[in-house]
C-alpha cells in the first residue's frame, strides 16, 4: 500500500544549526499517527518542510507516491493543514474565511457552498457562519480551521499542536472528531503534539532534538523502552543522547 505520507532521509539546518537530522517515517492511509516531542524538538520545522513553507534540500517527501520535487502541486492538492498559529482572517466571517479557501482551490461557489455548510455543521458551528471570526472562542476558531482544511476533501491531514491553549472540552472534541474522520472517511492524519495523553493507543513517532528516538505502536514503544507506561517511556527516551 502506498503511504499517505513518506518522509525519508530528511535533514534541515538553519545556518550551522541542525534542526532535523535524517528523519524517516511513513503515515498509512486511514491511520492516526502522532508526532510526539517536547517544544523545540523540530515538529514545526518538519511540518514547514512537508507543507513546502520551507524548501527541503536533503531527503525525500512524498504524498501518496507524489514526490514533492517532481510534482509538488499534485502532492499539496491531497493535503489539508491546520497550523499551530491561527491563519484565519479575524475581520472576515466564518463563512467568508472558508469561501476564500475554497476559491484558492479553484472551487466554484455552487460547489463550495454545500461543502462549507456540511463541514461547519459537523463541527457544530453552522449557526455561527455569519459571525466575525474574532467573536469566536479559541476552541471554536480551531474548529473553523479544521472545517476549512477539509473543504477540498484531502486524503492527508496535518495538524501542528492543534490543541495548544485550548480548554479540556475543546481539546477532547477536536481529538475525538479527527479520530472519527480517520475511521469514517479513511483520512490519514499526522498530529503533532507534546501532550502524552493525545498519543496513547495509536501509532507514534517520538522526536527529540531533531532526531527520531522511537516509532511504532504506542504499546510497542512502551515495551521496547522497558517502561511502565507511555509517560515513563517518553521520559526515558528524552534522556537518550542526541
FENQUIGI-V66231 format. One record per run of one state. SS is the DSSP state (H for helix, E for strand, - for the rest). FROM is the first residue (numbers start at 0). TO is the last residue. Records with the same first field share a line. If there is no record, write none. Layout:
# FENQUIGI-V66231
SS->FROM-TO + FROM-TO
This chain:
# FENQUIGI-V66231
-->0-3 + 14-15 + 27-30 + 36-41 + 50-56 + 63-64 + 67-70 + 77-77 + 82-91 + 104-107 + 122-124 + 128-130 + 135-136 + 150-154 + 160-166 + 185-186 + 193-194 + 198-201 + 208-209 + 224-228 + 238-241
E->4-13 + 16-26 + 31-35 + 57-62 + 65-66 + 78-81 + 92-92 + 131-131 + 155-159 + 187-192 + 202-207 + 210-216
H->42-49 + 71-76 + 93-103 + 108-121 + 125-127 + 132-134 + 137-149 + 167-184 + 195-197 + 217-223 + 229-237
